[in-house]
């Protein structure tokens, strides 16, 4: 319970990977002083008279700093998207294809660790787009809900 106040402090004073800034500096325009810095005289504490001018200057430049952080964050997001998109494998099924369905997605309760992970085969009745499919059993009865491509695996019959 004594550590709880330190958690938000650590979050606010840690540089974020997405924009290379701390939330504290983007809010107040300057880096936070840790409690040890207040107790022990440092160069930053000794220059308190000049510090007031620097703080005002930092506040004046705060909007520019936030804009640069926004630009860096959008660049980081583009890099993440490029990394993700390079590794995503699009798996599309056509109407009439046979697929297995994930047992974990279809069962509300766990059947145990020795239970099969895939059930089926099922036939794709309708392609709804964006990875959504309607399935039917081998006897032709429709399954009431839709299924995502992540919950299906191609079956070669």
C-alpha positions as CSV (number, residue, x, y, z in Angstrom):
1,X,0.0,0.0,0.0
2,X,3.0,2.3,0.6
3,X,4.1,1.8,-3.0
4,X,0.8,3.0,-4.6
5,X,1.7,6.8,-4.8
6,X,5.0,5.9,-6.5
7,X,3.2,4.0,-9.4
8,X,1.6,7.1,-11.0
9,X,4.8,9.1,-10.4
10,X,6.8,6.5,-12.2
11,X,4.3,6.5,-15.1
12,X,4.4,10.3,-15.4
13,X,8.1,10.6,-15.3
14,X,9.1,7.7,-17.6
15,X,9.8,8.4,-21.2
16,X,7.2,6.8,-23.5
17,X,8.5,4.8,-26.5
18,X,5.9,6.2,-28.9
19,X,6.9,9.9,-28.6
20,X,10.2,10.0,-26.5
21,X,8.6,12.3,-24.0
22,X,7.3,12.0,-20.4
23,X,3.6,12.8,-19.7
24,X,4.8,15.2,-17.1
25,X,7.0,17.2,-19.5
26,X,4.2,17.4,-22.1
27,X,1.9,18.8,-19.4
28,X,4.1,21.2,-17.6
29,X,6.8,21.9,-20.1
30,X,9.8,20.7,-18.0
31,X,11.1,17.5,-16.6
32,X,9.9,16.5,-13.1
33,X,12.3,16.7,-10.2
34,X,12.6,13.5,-8.2
35,X,12.3,13.8,-4.4
36,X,16.0,12.9,-4.0
37,X,16.9,15.9,-6.2
38,X,15.0,18.2,-3.9
39,X,16.7,17.0,-0.8
40,X,20.3,16.9,-2.2
41,X,21.5,20.2,-3.7
42,X,22.0,19.8,-7.4
43,X,23.0,22.2,-10.2
44,X,19.3,22.5,-11.1
45,X,18.4,23.4,-7.5
46,X,21.2,25.9,-7.2
47,X,20.2,27.9,-10.2
48,X,16.7,28.6,-8.9
49,X,16.9,32.3,-9.9
50,X,17.6,31.4,-13.6
51,X,15.3,28.5,-13.3
52,X,12.2,30.8,-13.2
53,X,13.2,32.3,-16.6
54,X,13.8,28.8,-18.1
55,X,10.4,27.6,-16.8
56,X,8.6,30.5,-18.5
57,X,10.5,29.8,-21.7
58,X,9.7,26.1,-21.5
59,X,6.0,27.0,-21.1
60,X,6.2,29.2,-24.2
61,X,7.7,26.4,-26.2
62,X,5.3,23.8,-24.9
63,X,3.0,23.7,-27.9
64,X,5.9,23.2,-30.2
65,X,7.1,20.4,-28.0
66,X,3.7,18.7,-28.1
67,X,3.5,19.0,-31.9
68,X,6.9,17.3,-32.2
69,X,5.7,14.6,-29.9
70,X,2.6,14.1,-32.0
71,X,4.7,13.8,-35.1
72,X,7.0,11.3,-33.5
73,X,4.0,9.3,-32.2
74,X,2.4,9.1,-35.7
75,X,5.7,8.0,-37.1
76,X,6.0,5.3,-34.4
77,X,2.4,4.1,-35.2
78,X,3.2,3.9,-38.9
79,X,6.3,1.8,-38.1
80,X,4.2,-0.5,-35.9
81,X,1.6,-0.9,-38.6
82,X,4.2,-1.6,-41.2
83,X,5.8,-4.3,-38.9
84,X,2.3,-5.8,-38.2
85,X,1.2,-5.8,-41.9
86,X,4.4,-7.5,-43.0
87,X,3.6,-10.5,-40.8
88,X,-0.1,-10.8,-41.2
89,X,-1.1,-13.6,-43.5
90,X,-4.4,-13.1,-45.2
91,X,-6.3,-16.3,-45.3
92,X,-9.5,-16.1,-47.3
93,X,-12.0,-18.9,-47.9
94,X,-14.5,-19.2,-50.7
95,X,-18.1,-20.3,-50.6
96,X,-18.2,-24.1,-50.6
97,X,-14.8,-24.6,-49.0
98,X,-14.5,-27.0,-46.1
99,X,-13.1,-25.7,-42.8
100,X,-12.5,-26.8,-39.2
101,X,-13.9,-24.6,-36.5
102,X,-11.9,-23.7,-33.3
103,X,-13.3,-25.7,-30.3
104,X,-12.2,-22.9,-27.9
105,X,-14.3,-20.3,-29.8
106,X,-17.5,-22.5,-30.0
107,X,-17.6,-23.9,-26.5
108,X,-18.6,-21.8,-23.5
109,X,-16.9,-24.2,-21.1
110,X,-13.5,-25.9,-21.3
111,X,-13.6,-29.6,-22.0
112,X,-10.2,-30.2,-20.6
113,X,-6.7,-30.3,-22.0
114,X,-7.2,-33.6,-23.8
115,X,-10.2,-32.4,-25.8
116,X,-9.8,-31.8,-29.5
117,X,-8.9,-28.2,-30.5
118,X,-10.7,-28.2,-33.8
119,X,-14.1,-29.6,-34.7
120,X,-15.8,-30.2,-38.0
121,X,-15.6,-30.3,-41.0
122,X,-18.0,-27.6,-41.9
123,X,-18.8,-26.0,-45.2
124,X,-18.8,-22.3,-45.8
125,X,-22.3,-21.3,-46.7
126,X,-21.8,-17.5,-47.2
127,X,-18.8,-15.1,-47.3
128,X,-19.9,-11.9,-45.5
129,X,-16.6,-10.0,-46.0
130,X,-13.7,-8.8,-43.8
131,X,-13.1,-12.3,-42.6
132,X,-16.6,-13.2,-41.5
133,X,-18.3,-16.4,-42.7
134,X,-21.5,-18.3,-42.2
135,X,-21.1,-22.0,-41.9
136,X,-23.3,-25.1,-42.4
137,X,-22.9,-28.6,-41.2
138,X,-22.3,-31.5,-43.6
139,X,-26.0,-32.4,-43.5
140,X,-26.9,-28.9,-44.7
141,X,-28.2,-27.3,-41.5
142,X,-27.0,-23.7,-40.9
143,X,-25.0,-22.8,-37.8
144,X,-26.7,-19.8,-36.3
145,X,-23.8,-17.4,-35.7
146,X,-21.0,-16.0,-37.9
147,X,-17.4,-17.0,-37.6
148,X,-14.2,-15.1,-38.0
149,X,-11.3,-16.3,-40.2
150,X,-9.1,-16.5,-37.1
151,X,-11.4,-19.2,-35.7
152,X,-11.4,-21.3,-38.9
153,X,-8.8,-23.6,-40.5
154,X,-8.9,-25.0,-44.0
155,X,-9.9,-28.6,-44.3
156,X,-8.6,-30.6,-47.3
157,X,-11.2,-33.3,-48.1
